[in-house]
Amino acid sequence: MMITSRLANFASVFGMGQRAPEIPRLAPGRRIYAIGDVHGHLPQLQALHEAIAKDFAERPVSRPLLVHMGDLIDRGPDSAGVLARLQAGSPVPGVPMVNLMGNHEWMFLSALALQDQREADNWLDNGGTETLASWGIRPTAPLSRWPALVPREHVLFLRGLAPWYQRDGYVFAHAGVRPGVPLARQLWSDLLWIRGPFLDRRGPLLPDAPDLVVVHGHTPQPEPTLRANRIGIDTGAGRGGPLTCAVLDGDDVRFLQAEVPGKHETPL
């Protein structure tokens, strides 16, 4: 498995002669490893966890944290393996873990709870078929049988995923935030699904915390996105691209990436 590493800095997003605004920093001793949309690709996730463990051993800090940005499941071949790995606790010794919910987890949980066939079909059409297969369930299995067939510990784990997480100068949310809405009043639908209004915003995102930078996934791009107000780390692992981890450390942002074997497709 190929792991690549790159270093960036928030100053790099401003042109020559412009003064950067207040740079969001983590408190001394903190470091956050944030992994983008996994989409059922267990080998790439394991490779990143190993790279994080190596990075942490070589550059120890007193208060590290591992964040998974949601969309753990669907499209890839081993969503069950991904959930089993994370449900067992932090896979990186000495590094606590926070797991966020993505829109794919929400689609599955909605279909399961509502027992609505339209919800189930929508999820299956968006990669859920592969997730059922990873649990050993045929896609033709009646929706009414899913609660008995899906591992209960996986359902409970998914129900416990957080909508967002904040630490110092960073907010972590799967899709982003609704600009102009205070963090405490953000809707789940925006945190899991938003694109245009969030991605197009060039100024501060949160009126109650205008200096915060939002780390997000959800919208795949060929490369990580580094802006003054957001960092995008979905690089299309669900469609053949690499799986990306942003390493937030002081003023710096480093990126670790694990390549997905096989033919690469352009993320949609």
C-alpha positions, 0 to 999 in steps of 0.5 A: 500500500502506497502512503504519500505525505505532503505539507501545507500551511494556511499562509499558502492560501493567501496571495503575495502582499495580502495579510492572512487573518488570524490563523486557527491554531490547536493548543500546544500539545494537541494534534488531530488526525482527520480521515476523510470518507472511507466508503468501505475501503478497509485496506486503505483505512488500515494503511492510514492508521499504520501511518498515523501510528508511525507519525505519532511515534516519531512526533509524539504530542501529549493530546492527540486525537483521531477523527473519522469524518463519516461515510464509513460505509457503502460503495467499497467492498468491506463496510462491515470490516470498517465498522468492526475495526472502529467499533472495537475502539481506537485502532491507533494506540494512545490516540483517542478517537471521535467518529462522525456521521455521514449522509450514507450512515444516515440513509441506512439508519433511516431506511432501517428505522422507518422501514420505508422501501423508497428509503431503502432503495435510495440507499441501495442505489448509492452503494448500500448493496455492497454494504449488505453484501459485506454483512452476508445479506443478499440485496433481495432480502426483504427490508423487514428482515434487515433488523435481524440480519444486520449485526446489532453492534454495528447498528448501535455504533452507527446510531452513536456517531456524532453530528459535529465536533469542535476542538480549538480553532477547528470544527469537524462536520461531514459535509460542512455547515450552513453559513450564517447559522450559529454552530449550536443551531446547525441542522443535521441535514446541512451537516450531512448533505450541504454543498453549494452554499457552504463550498461557495462561501469565501468569508467566515462561516459561523457568526458566533465563531468567525475564525473557525475553520471547518474540516469536511468531507462529502464532496470529492475532489482530486486533491485535498482542498485548503481554503481560508475557511475550510479544509476538504479531505474527501479525495474520492476513495469511494470511486477509486481515488486515494483515502486522505488524512489531514494532520493538523498540528499547530499552524501546519496542515499535512496530508497523508494518503493511501492509494486505492488499488486498481483503476482510478476514476475521476471522482464525481 
